[in-house]
């Protein structure tokens, strides 16, 4: 695989694995740190929101800068700065001088860096991997994310925090420094066409216009954004659903969460082969059907094994969908616009997730714990019906 994808991809992949390990460690340790300072659920949830907020505020601006500058150097600089932020947080925790505002600020800055580094990494990939290998490259990156970030890093982060509250953040700081060093060794990409004019606002508008005029990319962005609203509305109360509807303990809830990772790992292994055999159109349509069915089954069942089984299938779908959509974007969007168009899609994704997270608790409080799942089932079925014909444009290349 490394030989087919090239040495530069291997460096980018290794950097992604290292930084995903650090990210996962912080994702596990961050809530524990906040919870050690306050028992207020709103303040604990606020730390996650502080890291998501930059996507809503800066996604479009970050996409414009990704198209303006050398993407490789941008990733290196951002990783070094994120390492400094985490190093400062580790020192603050170790000296006992940290507080909720300090943690929020650190997580907000990490989120700002994420909007730049993630967008730049996705936009850099087509410059170092041949077009016919993009699906395999994206699948490998997503598989690494699933294994390292979702499955391995979380228990490691909790264990490091138990040993020393400052340790996980120090480890993450080192991971960003190592990732920066690896990306710095990637060969510079060839110069790409980029036309400036009218300032930053006009450049952002150019990305928005391009996506809106391209029927397939517009359909994918809207479908993903709207689906994220109802998905996150349902899964914002997933911990309560697992306890009240399925009767699971905290350990059972943790086991149920791993089903996403198991399915995701299988999906990344199958994505490229399924696209070659079935085509992108069939897989994208099937994915929306799987989403609707998943929400419906979760709303109806009270059996943990049934819920776990459908979540494995859902995990497979999410990775297959993600690989296909990312690859289509990288193949279709002009190189000089890739950062901006990707950032518009990210804005839909994270905007939908933020709105859905706020709605989920209100729906469950007003009606029942299954109300968000029934709503998600109906809404996703409607999204699938509306997107069915435009998805015919997603032809395998």
Secondary structure as a PSIPRED ss2 file (coil, helix, strand):
# PSIPRED VFORMAT (PSIPRED V4.0)

   1 X C   1.000  0.000  0.000
   2 X H   0.000  1.000  0.000
   3 X H   0.000  1.000  0.000
   4 X H   0.000  1.000  0.000
   5 X H   0.000  1.000  0.000
   6 X C   1.000  0.000  0.000
   7 X H   0.000  1.000  0.000
   8 X H   0.000  1.000  0.000
   9 X H   0.000  1.000  0.000
  10 X H   0.000  1.000  0.000
  11 X H   0.000  1.000  0.000
  12 X H   0.000  1.000  0.000
  13 X H   0.000  1.000  0.000
  14 X H   0.000  1.000  0.000
  15 X H   0.000  1.000  0.000
  16 X H   0.000  1.000  0.000
  17 X H   0.000  1.000  0.000
  18 X H   0.000  1.000  0.000
  19 X H   0.000  1.000  0.000
  20 X H   0.000  1.000  0.000
  21 X H   0.000  1.000  0.000
  22 X H   0.000  1.000  0.000
  23 X H   0.000  1.000  0.000
  24 X H   0.000  1.000  0.000
  25 X H   0.000  1.000  0.000
  26 X H   0.000  1.000  0.000
  27 X H   0.000  1.000  0.000
  28 X H   0.000  1.000  0.000
  29 X H   0.000  1.000  0.000
  30 X H   0.000  1.000  0.000
  31 X H   0.000  1.000  0.000
  32 X H   0.000  1.000  0.000
  33 X H   0.000  1.000  0.000
  34 X H   0.000  1.000  0.000
  35 X H   0.000  1.000  0.000
  36 X H   0.000  1.000  0.000
  37 X H   0.000  1.000  0.000
  38 X C   1.000  0.000  0.000
  39 X C   1.000  0.000  0.000
  40 X C   1.000  0.000  0.000
  41 X H   0.000  1.000  0.000
  42 X H   0.000  1.000  0.000
  43 X H   0.000  1.000  0.000
  44 X H   0.000  1.000  0.000
  45 X H   0.000  1.000  0.000
  46 X H   0.000  1.000  0.000
  47 X H   0.000  1.000  0.000
  48 X H   0.000  1.000  0.000
  49 X H   0.000  1.000  0.000
  50 X H   0.000  1.000  0.000
  51 X H   0.000  1.000  0.000
  52 X H   0.000  1.000  0.000
  53 X H   0.000  1.000  0.000
  54 X H   0.000  1.000  0.000
  55 X H   0.000  1.000  0.000
  56 X H   0.000  1.000  0.000
  57 X H   0.000  1.000  0.000
  58 X H   0.000  1.000  0.000
  59 X H   0.000  1.000  0.000
  60 X H   0.000  1.000  0.000
  61 X H   0.000  1.000  0.000
  62 X H   0.000  1.000  0.000
  63 X H   0.000  1.000  0.000
  64 X H   0.000  1.000  0.000
  65 X H   0.000  1.000  0.000
  66 X H   0.000  1.000  0.000
  67 X H   0.000  1.000  0.000
  68 X H   0.000  1.000  0.000
  69 X C   1.000  0.000  0.000
  70 X C   1.000  0.000  0.000
  71 X H   0.000  1.000  0.000
  72 X H   0.000  1.000  0.000
  73 X H   0.000  1.000  0.000
  74 X H   0.000  1.000  0.000
  75 X H   0.000  1.000  0.000
  76 X H   0.000  1.000  0.000
  77 X H   0.000  1.000  0.000
  78 X H   0.000  1.000  0.000
  79 X H   0.000  1.000  0.000
  80 X H   0.000  1.000  0.000
  81 X H   0.000  1.000  0.000
  82 X H   0.000  1.000  0.000
  83 X H   0.000  1.000  0.000
  84 X H   0.000  1.000  0.000
  85 X H   0.000  1.000  0.000
  86 X H   0.000  1.000  0.000
  87 X H   0.000  1.000  0.000
  88 X H   0.000  1.000  0.000
  89 X H   0.000  1.000  0.000
  90 X H   0.000  1.000  0.000
  91 X H   0.000  1.000  0.000
  92 X H   0.000  1.000  0.000
  93 X H   0.000  1.000  0.000
  94 X H   0.000  1.000  0.000
  95 X C   1.000  0.000  0.000
  96 X C   1.000  0.000  0.000
  97 X C   1.000  0.000  0.000
  98 X C   1.000  0.000  0.000
  99 X C   1.000  0.000  0.000
 100 X H   0.000  1.000  0.000
 101 X H   0.000  1.000  0.000
 102 X H   0.000  1.000  0.000
 103 X H   0.000  1.000  0.000
 104 X H   0.000  1.000  0.000
 105 X H   0.000  1.000  0.000
 106 X H   0.000  1.000  0.000
 107 X H   0.000  1.000  0.000
 108 X H   0.000  1.000  0.000
 109 X H   0.000  1.000  0.000
 110 X H   0.000  1.000  0.000
 111 X H   0.000  1.000  0.000
 112 X H   0.000  1.000  0.000
 113 X H   0.000  1.000  0.000
 114 X H   0.000  1.000  0.000
 115 X H   0.000  1.000  0.000
 116 X H   0.000  1.000  0.000
 117 X H   0.000  1.000  0.000
 118 X H   0.000  1.000  0.000
 119 X H   0.000  1.000  0.000
 120 X H   0.000  1.000  0.000
 121 X H   0.000  1.000  0.000
 122 X H   0.000  1.000  0.000
 123 X H   0.000  1.000  0.000
 124 X H   0.000  1.000  0.000
 125 X H   0.000  1.000  0.000
 126 X H   0.000  1.000  0.000
 127 X H   0.000  1.000  0.000
 128 X H   0.000  1.000  0.000
 129 X C   1.000  0.000  0.000
 130 X C   1.000  0.000  0.000
 131 X H   0.000  1.000  0.000
 132 X H   0.000  1.000  0.000
 133 X H   0.000  1.000  0.000
 134 X H   0.000  1.000  0.000
 135 X H   0.000  1.000  0.000
 136 X H   0.000  1.000  0.000
 137 X H   0.000  1.000  0.000
 138 X H   0.000  1.000  0.000
 139 X H   0.000  1.000  0.000
 140 X H   0.000  1.000  0.000
 141 X H   0.000  1.000  0.000
 142 X H   0.000  1.000  0.000
 143 X H   0.000  1.000  0.000
 144 X H   0.000  1.000  0.000
 145 X H   0.000  1.000  0.000
 146 X H   0.000  1.000  0.000
 147 X H   0.000  1.000  0.000
 148 X H   0.000  1.000  0.000
 149 X H   0.000  1.000  0.000
 150 X H   0.000  1.000  0.000
 151 X H   0.000  1.000  0.000
 152 X H   0.000  1.000  0.000
 153 X H   0.000  1.000  0.000
 154 X H   0.000  1.000  0.000
 155 X H   0.000  1.000  0.000
 156 X H   0.000  1.000  0.000
 157 X H   0.000  1.000  0.000
 158 X H   0.000  1.000  0.000
 159 X H   0.000  1.000  0.000
 160 X H   0.000  1.000  0.000
 161 X H   0.000  1.000  0.000
 162 X H   0.000  1.000  0.000
 163 X H   0.000  1.000  0.000
 164 X C   1.000  0.000  0.000
 165 X C   1.000  0.000  0.000
 166 X C   1.000  0.000  0.000
 167 X H   0.000  1.000  0.000
 168 X H   0.000  1.000  0.000
 169 X H   0.000  1.000  0.000
 170 X H   0.000  1.000  0.000
 171 X H   0.000  1.000  0.000
 172 X H   0.000  1.000  0.000
 173 X H   0.000  1.000  0.000
 174 X H   0.000  1.000  0.000
 175 X H   0.000  1.000  0.000
 176 X H   0.000  1.000  0.000
 177 X H   0.000  1.000  0.000
 178 X H   0.000  1.000  0.000
 179 X H   0.000  1.000  0.000
 180 X H   0.000  1.000  0.000
 181 X H   0.000  1.000  0.000
 182 X H   0.000  1.000  0.000
 183 X H   0.000  1.000  0.000
 184 X H   0.000  1.000  0.000
 185 X C   1.000  0.000  0.000
 186 X C   1.000  0.000  0.000
 187 X C   1.000  0.000  0.000
 188 X C   1.000  0.000  0.000
 189 X C   1.000  0.000  0.000
 190 X C   1.000  0.000  0.000
 191 X C   1.000  0.000  0.000
 192 X C   1.000  0.000  0.000
 193 X C   1.000  0.000  0.000
 194 X C   1.000  0.000  0.000
 195 X C   1.000  0.000  0.000
 196 X C   1.000  0.000  0.000
 197 X C   1.000  0.000  0.000
 198 X C   1.000  0.000  0.000
 199 X H   0.000  1.000  0.000
 200 X H   0.000  1.000  0.000
 201 X H   0.000  1.000  0.000
 202 X H   0.000  1.000  0.000
 203 X H   0.000  1.000  0.000
 204 X H   0.000  1.000  0.000
 205 X H   0.000  1.000  0.000
 206 X H   0.000  1.000  0.000
 207 X H   0.000  1.000  0.000
 208 X H   0.000  1.000  0.000
 209 X H   0.000  1.000  0.000
 210 X H   0.000  1.000  0.000
 211 X H   0.000  1.000  0.000
 212 X H   0.000  1.000  0.000
 213 X H   0.000  1.000  0.000
 214 X C   1.000  0.000  0.000
 215 X H   0.000  1.000  0.000
 216 X H   0.000  1.000  0.000
 217 X H   0.000  1.000  0.000
 218 X H   0.000  1.000  0.000
 219 X H   0.000  1.000  0.000
 220 X H   0.000  1.000  0.000
 221 X H   0.000  1.000  0.000
 222 X H   0.000  1.000  0.000
 223 X H   0.000  1.000  0.000
 224 X H   0.000  1.000  0.000
 225 X H   0.000  1.000  0.000
 226 X H   0.000  1.000  0.000
 227 X H   0.000  1.000  0.000
 228 X H   0.000  1.000  0.000
 229 X H   0.000  1.000  0.000
 230 X H   0.000  1.000  0.000
 231 X H   0.000  1.000  0.000
 232 X H   0.000  1.000  0.000
 233 X H   0.000  1.000  0.000
 234 X H   0.000  1.000  0.000
 235 X H   0.000  1.000  0.000
 236 X C   1.000  0.000  0.000
 237 X C   1.000  0.000  0.000
 238 X H   0.000  1.000  0.000
 239 X H   0.000  1.000  0.000
 240 X H   0.000  1.000  0.000
 241 X H   0.000  1.000  0.000
 242 X H   0.000  1.000  0.000
 243 X H   0.000  1.000  0.000
 244 X H   0.000  1.000  0.000
 245 X C   1.000  0.000  0.000
 246 X C   1.000  0.000  0.000
 247 X C   1.000  0.000  0.000
 248 X C   1.000  0.000  0.000
 249 X C   1.000  0.000  0.000
 250 X H   0.000  1.000  0.000
 251 X H   0.000  1.000  0.000
 252 X H   0.000  1.000  0.000
 253 X H   0.000  1.000  0.000
 254 X H   0.000  1.000  0.000
 255 X H   0.000  1.000  0.000
 256 X H   0.000  1.000  0.000
 257 X H   0.000  1.000  0.000
 258 X H   0.000  1.000  0.000
 259 X H   0.000  1.000  0.000
 260 X H   0.000  1.000  0.000
 261 X H   0.000  1.000  0.000
 262 X H   0.000  1.000  0.000
 263 X H   0.000  1.000  0.000
 264 X H   0.000  1.000  0.000
 265 X H   0.000  1.000  0.000
 266 X H   0.000  1.000  0.000
 267 X H   0.000  1.000  0.000
 268 X H   0.000  1.000  0.000
 269 X H   0.000  1.000  0.000
 270 X H   0.000  1.000  0.000
 271 X H   0.000  1.000  0.000
 272 X H   0.000  1.000  0.000
 273 X H   0.000  1.000  0.000
 274 X H   0.000  1.000  0.000
 275 X H   0.000  1.000  0.000
 276 X H   0.000  1.000  0.000
 277 X H   0.000  1.000  0.000
 278 X H   0.000  1.000  0.000
 279 X C   1.000  0.000  0.000
 280 X H   0.000  1.000  0.000
 281 X H   0.000  1.000  0.000
 282 X H   0.000  1.000  0.000
 283 X H   0.000  1.000  0.000
 284 X H   0.000  1.000  0.000
 285 X H   0.000  1.000  0.000
 286 X H   0.000  1.000  0.000
 287 X H   0.000  1.000  0.000
 288 X H   0.000  1.000  0.000
 289 X H   0.000  1.000  0.000
 290 X H   0.000  1.000  0.000
 291 X H   0.000  1.000  0.000
 292 X H   0.000  1.000  0.000
 293 X H   0.000  1.000  0.000
 294 X H   0.000  1.000  0.000
 295 X H   0.000  1.000  0.000
 296 X H   0.000  1.000  0.000
 297 X H   0.000  1.000  0.000
 298 X H   0.000  1.000  0.000
 299 X H   0.000  1.000  0.000
 300 X H   0.000  1.000  0.000
 301 X C   1.000  0.000  0.000
 302 X C   1.000  0.000  0.000
 303 X C   1.000  0.000  0.000
 304 X H   0.000  1.000  0.000
 305 X H   0.000  1.000  0.000
 306 X H   0.000  1.000  0.000
 307 X H   0.000  1.000  0.000
 308 X H   0.000  1.000  0.000
 309 X H   0.000  1.000  0.000
 310 X H   0.000  1.000  0.000
 311 X H   0.000  1.000  0.000
 312 X H   0.000  1.000  0.000
 313 X H   0.000  1.000  0.000
 314 X H   0.000  1.000  0.000
 315 X H   0.000  1.000  0.000
 316 X H   0.000  1.000  0.000
 317 X H   0.000  1.000  0.000
 318 X H   0.000  1.000  0.000
 319 X H   0.000  1.000  0.000
 320 X H   0.000  1.000  0.000
 321 X H   0.000  1.000  0.000
 322 X H   0.000  1.000  0.000
 323 X H   0.000  1.000  0.000
 324 X H   0.000  1.000  0.000
 325 X H   0.000  1.000  0.000
 326 X H   0.000  1.000  0.000
 327 X H   0.000  1.000  0.000
 328 X H   0.000  1.000  0.000
 329 X H   0.000  1.000  0.000
 330 X H   0.000  1.000  0.000
 331 X H   0.000  1.000  0.000
 332 X H   0.000  1.000  0.000
 333 X C   1.000  0.000  0.000
 334 X C   1.000  0.000  0.000
 335 X H   0.000  1.000  0.000
 336 X H   0.000  1.000  0.000
 337 X H   0.000  1.000  0.000
 338 X H   0.000  1.000  0.000
 339 X H   0.000  1.000  0.000
 340 X H   0.000  1.000  0.000
 341 X H   0.000  1.000  0.000
 342 X H   0.000  1.000  0.000
 343 X H   0.000  1.000  0.000
 344 X H   0.000  1.000  0.000
 345 X H   0.000  1.000  0.000
 346 X H   0.000  1.000  0.000
 347 X H   0.000  1.000  0.000
 348 X H   0.000  1.000  0.000
 349 X H   0.000  1.000  0.000
 350 X H   0.000  1.000  0.000
 351 X H   0.000  1.000  0.000
 352 X H   0.000  1.000  0.000
 353 X H   0.000  1.000  0.000
 354 X H   0.000  1.000  0.000
 355 X H   0.000  1.000  0.000
 356 X H   0.000  1.000  0.000
 357 X H   0.000  1.000  0.000
 358 X H   0.000  1.000  0.000
 359 X H   0.000  1.000  0.000
 360 X H   0.000  1.000  0.000
 361 X H   0.000  1.000  0.000
 362 X H   0.000  1.000  0.000
 363 X H   0.000  1.000  0.000
 364 X H   0.000  1.000  0.000
 365 X H   0.000  1.000  0.000
 366 X H   0.000  1.000  0.000
 367 X C   1.000  0.000  0.000
 368 X C   1.000  0.000  0.000
 369 X C   1.000  0.000  0.000
 370 X C   1.000  0.000  0.000
 371 X H   0.000  1.000  0.000
 372 X H   0.000  1.000  0.000
 373 X H   0.000  1.000  0.000
 374 X H   0.000  1.000  0.000
 375 X H   0.000  1.000  0.000
 376 X H   0.000  1.000  0.000
 377 X H   0.000  1.000  0.000
 378 X H   0.000  1.000  0.000
 379 X H   0.000  1.000  0.000
 380 X H   0.000  1.000  0.000
 381 X H   0.000  1.000  0.000
 382 X H   0.000  1.000  0.000
 383 X H   0.000  1.000  0.000
 384 X H   0.000  1.000  0.000
 385 X H   0.000  1.000  0.000
 386 X H   0.000  1.000  0.000
 387 X H   0.000  1.000  0.000
 388 X C   1.000  0.000  0.000
 389 X C   1.000  0.000  0.000
 390 X H   0.000  1.000  0.000
 391 X H   0.000  1.000  0.000
 392 X H   0.000  1.000  0.000
 393 X H   0.000  1.000  0.000
 394 X C   1.000  0.000  0.000
 395 X C   1.000  0.000  0.000
 396 X C   1.000  0.000  0.000
 397 X C   1.000  0.000  0.000
